[in-house]
Amino acid sequence: MAKSDVLLSVQDLAVYFYSSGVVRAVNGVSFDLKQGETIGIVGESGSGKSVTSTAILGLIPSPPGKIERGSILFEGKELTKLSQAEMRKIRGNEISMIFQDPMTSLNPVFTVGNQIMEVIRLHQQLDKKAARERAIEMLKLVGIPEPEKRLEQYPHEFSGGMRQRVMIAIALACNPKLLIADEPTTALDVTVQAQILDLMKKLQDDLQTSIIMITHDLGVVWESCQKVLVMYAGNTVEYATVEDLYQNPLHPYTWGLLDSQIKSDTAGKLPSIPGNPPDLREDIAGCYFAPRCPYAKDKCLSERPPLVEAGPNHLVACHFQTADERLERKGEPHMSEAIIQINQLKKYFPVKDQSLFAKSSKVVKAVDDVSFEVRRGETLGIVGESGCGKSTLARLVMQLIRPTEGSVILNGQDLAKLSDKEMKKARKSIQMIFQNPYASLDPRKTVEQLIMEPLVIHQVGTHQERVKKVKELLAVVGLSDYHATRYPHEFSGGQRQRINIARALALNPEVVICDESVSALDVSIQAQVINLLKELQASFNLTYIFISHDLNVVRYISDRIAVMYLGRVVEMGTYEEIYHNAQHPYTRALLSAVPKESPLVKKERVILTGDVPSPMNPPSGCHFHKRCPYATDRCQTEAPALALYEGQHMVSCHLLGNLS
């Protein structure tokens, strides 16, 4: 393709941060992006993916950051030479970005409507009425129900997935030529993820938009990208087409990432990359991956490998993977009592009327009559779309919010009846890993103080014992001792989540509630954390409630799975029953939306029509009937009970056993 078809050309980009030494966050990244093309950038947390995208947008904070060298050409313009005023005309209009963490990207004091309209009015010069209509159109496009009403709401009134959809609407509002998507589907359930990926493809087809997809989910890469750039410790280690990288990966680091990917047939202990990424303050003479590489030789420790062509359009940075030499890839490493009982649990949130003195007559039925038990030592996975009540259910179990009705019984004790003082003592046995690590970490405290906090609150050990415990926890979640003195804002999203996990494990609880606890982690670190959770479970008979939108992760880690829709459990059973014999139409749609495990596989997907109904005004009868292709008249008027199908398999559907 002619050079004129290249929309973006990044050559030898290096970004350094001068703080506590020189941090070489990006150290020589090069790639070309053609018009209408999608490139995926993958790598562990801290590999430089987000810093690369931030540099393209001209948002590197200076000080302490600086573009040390390199070129960023966009439509022939050298972006590194433009003033901030010139970059502002490009940013948001010609180049737009979907940021990783929507809660910290959205302004909490403005409505989401104002924030979408701000971009539209600034760049498209529309009046307020036209901008509002465009904002409503964008909210509809990203699948937010009742967009006219949600336009007037604030970010804290949205779930994590809903907030990410708002961010996507802002990014797409001006039909940019280049869209940088930094973990755009991390907080989304699989059905919405499928819709968003399809939306991006449609935008790309219609407008020839180019996309940089930054993600730790290799399934998203196989689904949506044509090329892949693999980064490690700020460097490019491999660059190829999606098909070539999948069929013929060359760099040992890429092998490690692919081996760590959870697939539908994965069993046993997950392979993971041993060791931790290097300290980027050190100017390493050799290959950055050498200390973790099982194939490393003396040359790797003393001489940095150049990025060379090892095959047609396939670049790799490895001394022993060249056009004339190849490494030989080694083989991959290879019913108890109920501890929690949930009985008829409900949580209704009153909705304030616009009038100051009017009494509230409407409620949001976030959790609506949920009952199940969790057995000691098992993992119960909970899946469903954003807004279905998963996170609210987790907070009810933790008693962070009190139920409207129903009971939560832990070890025979009804937590809903405990006083705040009694509940504080009970929480030593039940801990939670929250969905948003940045919002749950105090920005004024160091990592050591954050992880030590539960030990101090519950008066566990001496100060020296607590410091030792913190170091042990940092090691098991893949961080180093020197991270203990740093603050949350100095870490990537994945690293912040590892800190969150370490803090949750500090008290050695009996029950751990994992609310999207690995969704922000790249696949190799994700594999390490999941292996760690399983090892801890085996050693100490821990019980997990594991909430996630990644159905492959849920299948791998869970003994049983509950599927929620609009506040209710619609199907529940062992992972074999759910994955190999799903009976509810909603569960089947969820499973069909799981991203492909290989770019070579063709997969038919069931895209649900219509929006998720509002929990403030759920449909009568079966809540799913408006989106269900099999719905009958009975489904519209009568709510089906959760009934036993066979074994441990329970389903809430009038057509149970009669679906094709």
N, C-alpha and C positions, 0 to 999 in steps of 0.2 A: 504494500500500500504506500502511496506517495507520502512524503514527509508532511505535506500540507494537511493530511488527514489526522495528524497528531494534534490533539487538543491540549494535552499537558505533557511536558517533558521535565522530569526531575533528574538531575545529573550530579552525582557526587555530593549529595546534601549531607552536611554535618551540622548538628545543633548541640551546643555545649551549655551547661549551666554552671555558673561560678558560685557555688555555695558549698561550704564544708569541703573544699577541694574542687577540682574540675570534674563534673559529671558529664561523660560523653554519651548523652542520651541517644543521639543519632550520629553515626560515624561513617558516612559514605554510602548513601542509598541512591540507587539510580533505577528509573523505569520510565517508559513511555505509555501514555494512555490515549488511544485513538477515539475519534468521535463515535459515540454509540456503543462503546466497549465497557465492560465491567471487569475490574481487577480486584481480586481479594487479597488483603494483607493479613497474614496470620503469624502467630508467634505467642510466646508466653507473656504474661503481664510484665511490664517493664522492658519489653524488647524494643520499644521505640515506635510502635504503630501509631499511637495517638499523637505523639510529638511530631511525627512526620506530617500528619494531617493538619495539626495546628500551625506548623510552619508554612504550609501551602496557603492557609487562610491569613497569614501574617499576624498571628495572635500569640507569638512567643513573647512572654513577659520579659521586658528588658529594663533594668536588671531583674533577675540574675541570668536570664537566658540570652543567647546570641546565636545567630546563624553564622557559624565559623567559616564555612566555605560552601561552594556549590551554586547551582542554578535551578530556578523554578520558572519555566517558560509556560505561560498560559496564552493560547492564541497568538504566540509570538512575542508577547509582552513579558519582560523580566520582572516577576513579582517582587523579588528581593530588593529591587531598586526603587519601587514605588513609595510614595509618601503615605501616611495613614489616611489622609483625605482621599487619595486616589484608591486605596484599598477598600475604603468604606463603600465606594460606588460599585465595586465588584462583589464584595462580601454580601451574601444574602440575596443578591440579584442574579449574578452570573455563576458564582460558586456558593453553594449552600451546604450546611452541615447538619446532620442529625447527631446530637451529642449523646454520650453514653449514659449520663445520669440526669434524667429529666427533672428530678426534684431540685437539684442545685442549679439547673439551667433556666427554670421558669421563675419569674418574679412572684413571690408569694403575696404581694400587696396589690397586684393587678389581676383582673379577670383574664381567663384564657382568651376570650374574645378580643380584648384590648391588645393582647400580645401578638395575636395572629394579624389583626388589623394594622398594627404598627409597621410590620414588615411590608405589607401590601401598599399602604399609603406612602411609605417612604420611597419605595422603588418603582411603583407603578402609577403614582400620582392620581389615585382614585379618590373620589369624595367619600365621606363617612358611610353613606348608604350603600354605595357600590362595594366598598371594602367589607362591610358587614355581610353582604350577600355572598361575597367571595369566601369569607371566613366560614360561613355556614356550609357552603359547598365543600370546603376542605374538610370540615369535621365529618360530613357525610361520607366523603371519600375514604377516610381512614376508619370508618366503622363506629363512630360514637353516636349512640342513640339520642334522640331528642336534641339535636344540635342547637336549635334556637334557644332552648332552656339552658343547656350546658355552656353556651357561649357566655352567660352571665355569671358563671361560677368561678371559684378560685382554685388554684392547683391543689390545695390540701383536700378539696372535696372530691378528687379523682383517685382511683386506685393507681398503683405503679404502672400497670399496663396502659391505662387510659392516659396517664401523663405522657408516656412515651408516644402515644398516638397523636397527642397535641403537638409534641415536638416535631413529629414527621409532617404534620399539616403545615407548621410554620416553615419548615425547610422546603416543602414543595410548592408553597403559595405563589412564588414568582417564576415557576417553570425554569429552574436554573439549567445552564449548560453542563455544569459539573456538580454532582451531588456526592458529598463525602458522608458516608454512613458509618459512624463509630458505634459498633455494637447496637444496631438499630432495632433488633428483635430480641435482645437479651431479656427484657422484662415482659415479653408478650407470650401468651399461650400459643400453642401450635396452630390453632385455627386462625387466629389473628395474624400470626407470623406468616402463614400461607397467603392470607389476603394482602399483607404489606409487600411481600416478595412479588406477588403477582402485580400489585399496583406499580411497583418500581419497574418491572419488566414492561408494563403497558406504557408508562411514561417514557421509558427508554425507546420503545418502538415508535411512539407517536412523535417525540421531539428529538430523537437521536441524542438523548442525554447520556453523558458518560458518568460512570459511578465508580467510586473507590469504596469497597466494602471491607471495613475493618471488623473482624469477628474472631471469636475463639471456637465457633461452631462450624466444624468442617462440613457438616451437612448443608449449611447455608451456602458455603462456597461451592459445593458440587451443584447445588440447585440454581445458583444465580450468576456465577462468574465464568468468564472465558479464560482468564489468566490468573495465576497465583504468585504472590511475592511472599516468601518465607523469611521472617526477620528473627534474628537472635542477638541480644545484647547490643542493639543499635546498628547492626550490620545486616546486609542482604546475604543469606546463605544459599538460597535457591530461587529460581525464577523460571516458570514454565507455563504451558497451557494446562488447564484443569485436567484434561484427559491424560496428558503425559505425566503430570505430577502424581496422579493417582495410580497409573499403571506402571510407571517407572521412576519412582522417587529415588534420588541419588544421595542426598546429604544425610548422614546419620541422625541429625537433629530432626529432619523431616520424617525419617523412619519412626523416631520416638513419638512424634505427634500423631502419626497415623495409627501406631500401635495402641496409643492411649484412647483413641476414639471408641466410645461405647456404641456397639451395634446391636441389632435385634437378636443376634445369636450369641452375644458375649456371655461367658460364664467363667466362674473361678476368679482368682485374683487379677485385677487389672494391671497390665504392664504400665509402668510409668518411668519417666526419665530420672535416673538417680541424681542426687545432689541438687544444688541451687544455682540460679543464674549468677554470673560474676558481679563483683562490685564495680560499677561503671566509673568509679573515681580512679581506678587503676588503669594505667596505660599498658595493656598487655601486649607483649611482643609477638606472641604466637596466635594460634586460633583460639578465639574466645570460648569455643565449645569443647576444647581439648580436655579440661579437667573432668567433664561429664561423659566423654565419648569413649565407648568400649573399644574403638578401633584406633585410638590415638597412638602415635609414635613420637620419637624424639623430635622429628622435624616439626610436628604440630605444635610443640611447646615453645619453639624458638622462632618460627617463621609464619607470618600470617598468610593464609592462602588467598590468592586473587580470585575474583569472580570471572570464570572462564566458560566458554561454550563447550559443553560435554556432549552435545547432540544438537540436532536442528532446533533452534529457538528454545534451547534448554541450557540455562546458565547455573553453575553451581560453584561454591567457594569451598573446595576440599582438595587437599594435595593428592588424594588417591582416587578421585573421581574425575577423570579427564576423558578426552576422546580416545586415548590409547590405553587407559588403565581403569580398572573397576575394583571396588571392594566387594567381597562376598558377604551378603547380608546374613546375619545370624538369625536363628529361629526366635520366635517371640517367647519371653519368659512366662512361663506360665504359673405340740399344741399345749401351750402353757396357760397359766392362770392370767386373768385380765388384770393389768395394772391400772388402766384407765377405762372408765365407763362413761359414755356420753348418753344422756337420756333426755329425749324430746327437747333438745336445746334450741332456743330461739333468741335472736337478737334483732329487735326492731328499733330503728333510729327515727325519732320524730323529725319532720321536715318543717322548718319555720315558714310561716306565711309572710307575705310581703308587708302586711299591716303590722304595725308595732304592737297593737293591743289584741290582735286576733289570736285565738287559741289554735294550736296546731291540730289538724284533723287527718293529716297524711303521715304515713310512716314508710321508711325504706326497710323492706324485709331482707336484711343482709344474710341472716341464717334463719331458716324456717323449718323447724321440727326435724332436727337431725339426731339420729341415734346410732351408735356403734360402740364397739369396745376395741381396745388395743391391748394385745397380750404381751406379757413380760418377755423381753428379749427379741421381739419382732420389729419389723419396719413396716409401718402403714403409709403408703404413698397416697397423696391426695392431688388430683388433677382436675382441670376445668379451665374455662376461659377467664380472662380478667373480669373482675366484678361478680364472680359466681359465689363468693363468700369464703374462699379458702383462707385468706389472711385474717378475716374476722373470726373464723372458727379457731384459728391458732391463738388469737388474742383472748378468746373466751376460755380456752383450755388453760392458758397462763393466768387468767383472771386479771389481765391488764384492762379489760372492760368487763363489766358485770352483765350476766344474761338477763333478758327480759323474762324468760321462763326456762325451766329445765335444770339439770344438774350435771356437774363435772366431778366425778368421783376418782380420786387418786389414792391408791392403797387403802380403799375403804373409807376415805375421808372426803366429804362433800366440800369441795373448795369454794363453792358459791356461798356457803354459810359461814366461812371463816372471816374473822375481823382482819383489818389491814395488818395488824401486828402478827397475827397467826399466819397470815398468808405470806409474810416476809420470810418466816421460818420455813414454810412449806416450799418456797421457791428454790431452796437449796437443792431440792430433789428434782426440779424441773426447770430447765433453762431453754433459751430460745436464740437461734441464729436468725437475725432479721434480714429482710429482703434488701433494704437499702443501707449498705455499710457506712456510707458517709454521714447520713442523717442520724445514725445510732452511735457514732463516735464523737465524743466531746472534742472540738477542734483546739481547745486550750490545753489539753493534756497530752503528755507523751505516750507512746505505745506502752511503755512499762507501767505507767500509772493507770492506763485504760484496762490492761489485762489484770493488773493487781487489784483493781477496784472491788470485784466481788469477793476476793479473799479478805480485804480490809473490812468490808461491810459485814461479813459473816465471821470475822475474827478468827480466820484460819491461819495458823502458823505464826512464826516470828517474822520480822522484816527480812532477815537473811534468807529464811526458807521461802518467803514469797518471791524474792528476787530470783532465787534458783528455779522456782516453779515457772516464772515468766520466761526464763531462758529456755527451759525444756519445751514449753508450749510454742515458743517462736520457732524452735527447731522442727517440731513435728508438723507445723503448717507451712514449712518451706521458707522461713525468714531467718535472718542472721542476728547475732547479738547486737551488732551496731545499730540495728533498726530500733532498738528499745528507746533510744534517746530522741527519736524523730517524732514529728507530729503528723496527724492524718492527712493533711493537705499535701504532704511530700510523697505520697504513695499513689500508685495507679489504682484503678477501681478494683482489680483482682487482688492486689496486695491488701487493700483496706478490708476486703471480705475475709481474707485469711486472718487478719487481726481480730475481726469480729468472731470468727470461729474459735480462735484461741481463747478468747475471753469467755465464750459460752462453755468451754470444756474445763475451765479453771477449777470448778467446784466438784468435779467428778459426779455429775448428776445421774439419776436413774433414768430420766426421760429427757430427750433433747428434741425440741421442735425446730425443724429446719425449714424456714420460709424462704424459698428460692436461694438456698445457701451456696449453691455452686453455679448459679446462672451467670455470674460475672467473671468466672474463672476460665482461662484457656484450657484446652483439653488435657494437656499433660499435668498441670497443677490440679485440675478437676479430678483426674484419675488418682493423684496422690491423696487428695482430700477424701475422696470416696473410699479408697483403700484404708485410710486412717479411720474413717467412721466405722467401717466394717470390722477392722481389727479391734477397735475399742469396744464395739458391740460384743465380739466374741470373747474378749478378755474379761469384761465387767458386766456382761449380760444387760447391756444398755437397751433401751427402747427408744425408737425414733418415730416421730410423725414427720414425714418428708413431703413438703409441698413444692411442686415444681411444674413448669409448663413443658419441660423436656421429657417426653414420654419414654425415650430410650433410657435416660438416666433413671427414671422412676421404675421402669421394668427391671433394670439391673439391680437396683438396691432394695426393692420392696419385696416383702413376702405377700402382702395383700395390698389391693389398690381400691380406693373409693373415688368415683367420678361424680363431681358436683356440677349442677347447673342451676343458676338463679336461686341459690340458697338452699338447695335440696340435694341429697344424694340420690342419683338416678341408677347407679350400678355399682356393685361392690363384689370383690372376689379375689382369689389368688391371681398372681400375674399371669399364670397359664390360662386361667379362665377368661380373664379380661382381654389378653392379647391374641389368643388363638380361638376364642369363641364368644366375642362381644355380642351382646344381645340388644342393647339399646341403640337406636339410630344415632344418638348424639355421640356415644362412645365410638361407634364406627367412623363417624366423621372426624373425630379427634385423631384416631389412629391413621386415617388416610392422609392427614395433613402433616405427618412426621416427615421432615426433610429426607431426601434420598441419602443412602449410605455410600453410594457410588455414582459417579457421573455416567456410568455405562448402563444403569438400570432405568428402565422406563416405568413410571408409576402413575396410575390414575388416582386423582384426588377428588374427594367429595367436598366441594366448596359450599358451605351452608349459605343459603339465601337469606336476605333480611338481616336486621340488626338484632343484637341481644336486647330483649325487652327490658324496660326499666323495672328495677326491683321495687320502685314506688308504686307501680301499676302493673303487676305481673298478669299474664293472661289467665283466664279462668281455666279450670280443668288441668290438664297436663301443661306445665309451663313451656314445654318445648313444642307444642303442637303447631305454632305459627311458622316454625322453621323445618318441621318434620315432613319428609316426602311421603310418609305412610299414614299421616294423621286421618282419623275417622271422626264422625260426629260425636262419638263417645269421648274421644280425647279432648274435645273442646269444652265439655261440660263436667267431666268427672276426673278428679285427680287420682292417678294410679298409686296404689300402695307399693312399698318396697317388699317384694315377695321372693321367697326362695325358689330358685330355678333348679339347681342341682349342686351337690357338694356344698361348697361355701359360697356359691354364686347367687347373689341377690340382685334383682332387677326391678325397676319401677316403670312398667310399660304394659298397656292393655293388650298389646299384640305379642306378648312374650311367647316365644316358640313358633310364631307364625311368620316371622320375617324371612325373606329370601336371602 
